[in-house]
Amino acid sequence: MAAVFLAAARDGDVDMLQRCLNEDNAVLLVYDENENTALHLVASAGHLDALRLLLDNDVGNTCIEMTNSTMKTALLCACSSQSAQSVEIVRELLGRGANLNAVDNCSRTALACACLEGTTEVVKELVTRDLDLDSVDKYHTTALHYAAGIGNLPMVKTLLDAGASINAKGAGPATAVHQAAVYNDVEVAELLLKSGIDPNARDPWSRTALMHGIGKERYLDFARLLIVHGVDVNAIDINQETALHKASKLVDGLDIVKFLLKHGADPLCPQRDGSIVIVAADRGHLDIVDVLMDYIDDSAFSPHQFQLLLAHACRNCDQNFRVALKLLHRGENIVLENYAGLLNEAVLSGNAQVVAYILELGTKAAVPDMSQTLDSALFHVKTLDVLNLLVERGASIHTTEGGCNVLHSVCMKGTADMVEMLLDKGIDPNGTTSLGDSSFQMAAANPKRDDIVTLLIARGFNVNRVDPVTQMSPLLQACAKGNVYATTFLLDHGADATTTTMDGCTGLHLACYKGAFWMVELFCKRGFDINAQNVNGWTPLHIAANVGDTQLISSLIEFGANTEALDQDGKTPLSICMQWEWGTNPLRRRQTIYELMSHGAAYVSSPEHSTKVFFDENGEEGTELVHCVDNSYVVGRSKLATIVLLHIQLWTAEQQRGKKPLTQIDLSELKCDVKAVERFVLQAIGK
């Protein structure tokens, strides 16, 4: 009956409520998952007749002060409601003795609840009662703050007319005008300002309302209103920033910056230097920098600051190169003090006009080590125009830096037309880095550079060239990195799939070391011998078993890998799994062994195939601990070694019976207890 009663309360079904009450009046005390009684529900929903029925049956007003999970009484629920009958419900509850001073779990009064979530009509009703208009909740926020924050002009006017304190301060947005600034509510702010609120009031971070709304919609109208009422445009907050500082950081702050400067904002306040310009330049707002520089004399900058300004301008000159050129012209002498740095920044930006200007300055001033500077700049170039400029001025395309040549750099971050230009000028497409990486490898690291990869092949890149440093072909290098795109491209363009490293590893061997299971299908569908052996006799499956990659093992076996292949020492892939060393994870090895045995691999018992039992210096077993399956405890490695052998005993018996799939033992449930695992195994195999 409780569920029916509460549902009737939500729906305002008076007849059903009456039937339930006739059956058992105690149903008034039941509540839902949020601890709402029927009285809470009808008060929130605005069911006046249902409310009166419940109150009439509430002998002794037991329910009227009951609270829900947020400590709201029925009165607070009614005040938080947008219902058309909320005013009548509030009057009814107050008339029946509801406590007007009740507060919820945030210490909000009925008036605060109404201002935050309710209606103006309820606020008008409440202010006629004997209550504290300036009561603060646990956030030190008053009803006026809430009304201003939601932009309810009639509600704000009602509170002010009733005598609410205009300059009451909260812990967050300090005054009601700060709240209005959050949404730049001009109408509410105008009412507050005309009513005497202090436009220069500060929040706990010393911010004025002028700083609060920067960057939001209607800010200029809001700021204009504050300025008319005497706000200090140069007020400084706790971070030593003014409104102008904050505006200069905005992506679309140009109009705001112009407005503030026009109305007296001082770009040198408070630091008395050009730091505000440097911040704007660092963010790439060169249009704002241009405006600010009209108000600042060069003497405001230290040489270091102007160098920093120029560096930021050059780095971002692709967004507004004309401003960068103006700044460079304005600080020609300083340019020469950091010539190489500024040239590299401009080259990185990719703007040819700025690069050309800096190069011209360097020529006029006969900058020392110019050729070295030009060569170094080549490794930052991203556009063909800039590349041509540098080469025309004498940069050598054959220079190297950090073991790479210019072609390697361009293949990583340049464009196909840049690669073509370098190839036209005679650079070798087969040159490698000091680590043995080719230009092809650099380009193929990003599949989106297939135009460069194609161009390199067309212009003479040797897909089978063996690097003298690594003794590896491009195909082997691609496989070693697990790069399926480069591997596919090379195979499609004639790369020899049978090429090997000095120790006999094929591309698939190298891909298995990388755990690149996706390469298995690529090689096998091209007729590659999946059981090829290196000089130690290891097949790709031996490597996968040693690595412990079950997904790789599954892929290899699916394409025909021989689980019984023997290496030079007569070991199968499964035998390799039994060669434990310090650091071996027995639990991971258990999974690897399971994967192999579930695909038919047979275990042959012999001393060299058995897991080692580790001892510490005192002859005690199991000192080295391993986290168990769920990480809730640790267990000695020696115990786990024994448990793995028990698993093998079980799986061997199941193989012989033809059982599929093999049984997985839940070690978490058995707590890795050797005796428990042994009992499980013996029971499973019928011993």
Number of C-alpha atoms within 10 A of each C-alpha: 11 16 12 11 23 25 17 21 25 19 16 22 17 18 12 16 22 18 12 19 17 12 10 11 15 13 19 22 15 15 19 15 8 9 16 24 25 29 30 28 25 28 30 23 21 25 24 19 14 25 24 18 16 24 20 12 16 17 10 9 15 11 21 22 18 17 22 20 13 13 19 27 27 30 31 30 29 31 31 24 23 19 18 13 18 26 25 18 26 26 17 17 21 16 9 14 12 20 16 18 13 17 22 19 13 13 19 25 26 30 31 28 25 28 28 23 16 24 22 22 19 26 25 18 14 22 18 9 11 9 14 13 21 20 18 20 18 12 12 17 24 27 29 30 29 23 29 29 24 19 22 19 17 16 25 28 20 18 24 17 11 13 12 20 16 20 17 18 22 21 13 14 25 24 30 31 34 29 27 29 29 21 20 28 24 22 16 25 27 18 16 24 20 10 13 12 20 21 24 19 17 20 20 14 14 18 23 29 31 29 25 22 23 24 18 13 13 15 21 20 13 24 24 16 19 23 17 10 17 12 19 17 22 20 21 20 17 11 9 12 19 25 26 28 24 19 22 28 22 17 14 14 19 20 12 22 25 17 16 21 17 10 12 12 20 20 25 19 19 15 12 13 19 23 21 23 27 25 19 26 28 19 15 22 26 26 20 25 25 20 16 24 14 8 12 17 11 14 10 15 18 12 15 12 16 24 23 19 26 29 26 24 33 34 24 24 30 19 17 17 20 16 20 29 20 13 20 25 15 14 17 13 13 16 23 18 14 15 20 21 18 24 27 23 22 33 27 23 24 24 23 22 19 24 26 18 16 24 20 13 19 18 13 9 11 11 16 11 9 18 15 14 17 21 21 20 22 28 24 23 27 21 20 19 15 26 25 18 17 24 15 10 15 14 21 17 20 15 16 18 13 7 13 21 22 23 31 25 21 25 25 19 16 21 17 20 14 22 25 18 14 21 18 11 11 11 17 17 21 18 18 22 18 13 11 21 23 25 29 29 23 21 28 25 18 16 14 10 18 17 14 26 25 17 18 23 16 10 13 12 19 18 20 17 15 19 19 10 12 14 15 22 25 26 28 28 25 25 26 22 18 23 22 19 16 25 27 17 18 22 16 9 12 11 20 16 20 15 17 20 19 12 9 17 23 27 27 31 30 22 28 29 19 18 22 22 22 16 23 22 14 16 19 15 9 10 9 16 16 21 20 18 21 19 13 13 20 24 29 30 32 30 23 28 26 20 20 21 23 21 15 24 27 18 17 24 17 12 14 12 20 19 22 18 19 18 18 12 9 10 20 26 28 27 25 20 27 24 15 19 10 9 9 13 16 23 19 16 24 20 16 24 28 22 21 22 20 20 18 16 21 21 19 13 10 8 8 12 18 17 20 17 14 19 14 10 7 7 9 10 15 18 16 15 14 21 14 18 16 10 9 9 13 15 17 17 26 22 19 24 25 18 23 23 17 19 21 18 16 22 26 21 16 19 18 9 10 11 12 10 11 18 15 11 13 11 17 14 10 13 17 20 15 18 11 14 21 18 12 17 21 13 11 14 14 8 7
